[in-house]
Amino acid sequence: MFEFLLGLLSNLALLTAVLTVCCVFNWLWPDAPLDGVRLFTWVAVCALVFDATLTFLVFADAQRRYGQFSTTGAFAERACAYGLAALASHGFARWRARRRVAHTATLAAAATGAPR
């Protein structure tokens, strides 16, 4: 369980870093926007493929030394951490889009003088 929480925490830290870099990039170059959620999902999928390769090919050959990392249970914990972080990023993006639409509607109503 500790490994799962540690993996989830590191994936959320990676999500924060990717979103921060994309936000700065979009601020500096607004004509070429980057979608941080899609970029993070791509990074998480690549990391999952790399993790599966290490777990089932590299660590499986060295059972005596890396046996604790090559178990299917350990890989399942890490895969769940990747998936949960990707789902959280998509959930946060959806929440942010809803807030943006509501905020735009509030600004439009204030500009026309209509009641909220």
Buried (B, 14 or more C-beta within 10 A) or exposed (E): EEBBEEBBEEBBEBBEEBBEEBEEBBEEEEEEEBEBBBBBBEBBEEBBEEBEEBBEEEBBEEEEEBEEBBBEEBBEBBBEBBBBBBEBBBEBBEEEEEEEEEEEEEEEEEEEEEEE
